[in-house]
């Protein structure tokens, strides 16, 4: 899917993001992987404003 619509920013929000999820998200070009408690408007603002890197935004949560 990332090859078809690469310009659509993706943020994954989960109750409990796993290390496997971060690795898969990074290879798929996901902007952020966050827990529900961490998610807020600043992440949406960042991806809509083009302030994301391909892997720089992947955030390890809960470790």
C-alpha positions as CSV (number, residue, x, y, z in Angstrom):
1,X,0.0,0.0,0.0
2,X,2.8,2.4,0.7
3,X,3.9,2.1,-3.0
4,X,0.5,3.1,-4.2
5,X,-0.2,6.1,-1.9
6,X,3.1,7.1,-0.4
7,X,2.0,10.7,0.2
8,X,-0.6,9.7,2.8
9,X,0.9,10.0,6.3
10,X,0.2,7.2,8.7
11,X,0.2,7.2,12.5
12,X,-0.4,3.9,14.3
13,X,-2.0,4.2,17.8
14,X,-2.2,1.1,19.9
15,X,-2.9,0.1,23.5
16,X,0.4,-1.6,23.6
17,X,2.8,-1.2,20.7
18,X,5.2,-4.1,20.3
19,X,8.8,-4.0,19.0
20,X,7.6,-6.1,16.1
21,X,5.1,-3.3,15.3
22,X,7.8,-0.7,15.3
23,X,10.0,-2.7,12.9
24,X,7.2,-3.3,10.5
25,X,6.0,0.3,10.6
26,X,9.5,1.6,9.9
27,X,9.8,-0.5,6.8
28,X,6.3,0.5,5.7
29,X,7.1,4.3,6.0
30,X,4.8,4.9,9.0
31,X,5.4,8.3,10.6
32,X,4.8,7.4,14.3
33,X,3.9,4.4,16.4
34,X,2.4,5.6,19.7
35,X,0.5,4.4,22.7
36,X,-3.0,5.8,23.2
37,X,-1.8,7.8,26.2
38,X,1.0,9.5,24.1
39,X,-1.1,10.4,21.1
40,X,-2.3,14.0,20.7
41,X,-2.6,16.7,18.0
42,X,1.1,17.5,17.8
43,X,1.7,14.2,15.9
44,X,-1.1,14.9,13.4
45,X,0.2,18.4,13.0
46,X,3.8,17.1,12.4
47,X,2.8,14.7,9.7
48,X,0.4,17.0,7.9
49,X,3.0,19.7,8.0
50,X,5.6,17.4,6.4
51,X,7.8,17.4,9.5
52,X,8.4,13.7,9.4
53,X,11.3,11.6,8.3
54,X,10.9,8.2,6.9
55,X,12.1,6.5,10.1
56,X,12.9,9.5,12.4
57,X,9.4,9.7,13.7
58,X,9.1,6.1,14.7
59,X,8.9,6.3,18.5
60,X,9.6,3.5,20.8
61,X,6.9,3.6,23.5
62,X,6.9,2.0,26.9
63,X,10.5,0.9,27.0
